[in-house]
Each structure stands twice: as C-alpha cells, then as structure tokens.
Amino acid sequence: MTIDARLRIDRGAFSLDAELSVPDRGVTAIFGPSGSGKTTLLRAIAGLERGPDGFLKVGQEVWQDAGTFVPPHQRPLGYVFQEASLFSHLSVKANLEYGYKRVTPSARRVEMEHAVALLGVDPLLSRDTEDLSGGERQRVAISRALLTSPALLLLDEPLTGLDLESKAEIVPYLERLHEELEIPVLYVSHSPDEVARLADHLVLLQQGRVLASGEIRQMLTRSDLPLFHGDEAEAILEATVVGHDEAYELTQLEFPGGRFNVTRRDLEIGQVVRLRILARDVSLTLEHQIDTSILNIFPVTVEELADEGPAQVMVRLSAGGAPILSRITRRSADSLQLTPGKRVYAQIKTVALLA
C-alpha cells in the first residue's frame, strides 16, 4: 500500500503544489533547500494547512478529498516538531502517559514499555522536562508521539538546533524506529547526512513542487537531479557483514560488486549495513592496481558521463548492478577514453559505514 497525496497551498508569493506517492512503510525523507516547502507539505498532510483542493490517502483511509476533510485531531498520526514542545508542568512519565491514554486499549499499536525501551527514556521518566538536554527532549517527544499509536509518524527536522553530541546520541534511536516498527515515517530534513543514514525513499522538493520521488539509492545517482552533481554527490550501498580480519582489525562487507574491507566494527555476521561513498573519493583505472594502499578496488562498467563544469566529469558506474559515482577531471576521462559500456576499475579511497 502507499501514501498518496495531491496538495495545494497558496501563501502569496509562495505556493505548494505537490503530488506524491510513497510507500506506507520505512522512512521517506522529504528533502530540499530552505524555502522549498518541506514543512508546509508536512503540515498539509497533518491537516494543519488546507488549500482550495486536495487529496490524501494513507493506506486504505482517505483523509482528504473533494467531500472529505478529516480534522487534524482525528488523524491517526504523530507529529514531532523541531522544538520538542513537551508539557513543562508535567514529568517525562506524565508527558508519555498523555499520549498513551488518548488511545483505547484495543487500538494500541505501541505499548508504553516498548516506546520507553525503543527511545531509551526509562532513566528519564521521573525527571522534569525542563532538566532535559536537547537530545533527551526529542527522544521523549518521539516516544510520546509513538504512544498515540499513529498510522503515520511525521518528523519535522527533529535534529535541527541540536549540537553534534546530541545528534550523535539521537540518531541510533531513530535507526531503531526504522528497524523495529512498521509505522511509516515522513522525515523532513535539509541534511544529506541524515537522509543518507535514515531514509529508504526520497521525495525531492524544489520551489513547492515535487521534482522527483523514488528509492534513495536510485535518486542519488540520477543524472537529471541536482543530487547527482557537485562536490557532495554520493552513492549509498547496502552490504552484508561476512567476516572480520582479526590480524589487521578489518571488517569484511559483501555487496553485489565484491567485498569491502573497512576498519573493524563490532558487527554481527549476516548483519546488513549501509555504506556511503562520495564521488570525489572514487578514482578510475584501466587495470587492477596491486602496488597501491587502496584496499577497495572493484571491476565496474561505465553507464553514463555528465559534464561538471569545464574541468570535471561525473561518471555513473555499475558494480555488479550497484550504482557508484566517480568525479574525475575531464582530462582523466579523455585519457581513459571513457564511454558507456567500457569496463574499468573503481578505486574507493574512503567509505563511510552508516551503522
């Protein structure tokens, strides 16, 4: 099933005219520059903004069409804003109970113990909300939203305003939401790092319009989209932990194009992880190099070349069907005589393990 929306909001100089269809499971990131309409879209889905017409269907339930408009308080959703907006006169436990008690026992999809454990808020239950750190406040806010047993969870830049330590604290809990719950999440962000780590699906907004929507690995490597270009262009791969090299403190990760060696991580054999590879960290050679310090070298096929200004070229590659990008100079592309279909070797200097 899917979440289907056609929503239009007019605000003078700015208008949102968005049409999208996204999976009703996993994390869908709504991504775009400031002013592109990310928060407006989320508020329209919540029913907090309403235009002259619109359509919204979540699974089998129509929340809005020509003759229907389910008001915000009747929509089975949880909404977490940039600011946690906890009730300051209530303890952490009382804040959680506020959401939990709104749901009849027969309709509860998330129990108190599960939400508390999932977000690691058990040590915070007796504390006043005013004494919490920014990361702790957001964890409590997400727990409270989950305890309303929502059919849809909306997160509006929940890490904005947090320091690096607080962000590092909360991201693993967001990953647990992804892994352990079947509740679909719409996650607004302007951070490529957050999107790469958390999202399964990506909706790209630009000036109030949906530029494109799709599975994140494909979206990042589409040459017709802005994400494909520039110094931060990247590819996301999924790999499986297949072993550990104890002698050299390395972890071995297998993907369709071969086997990565990365710095040793405490991961279980068989665990699936994400890898992030920046295009600027991938060089190309015609032959497999052996006198090199680079450990991760894979045979690849050139799929497409796109100009990156007067001096550089972005090359999309296939490594056993997995897309990888390489940003090289035009001179190098000419020297290697790169054309679609040519077999070369990708040397990956740095790979980030997103786990």
Disulfide bonds with the S-S distance in Angstrom:
none
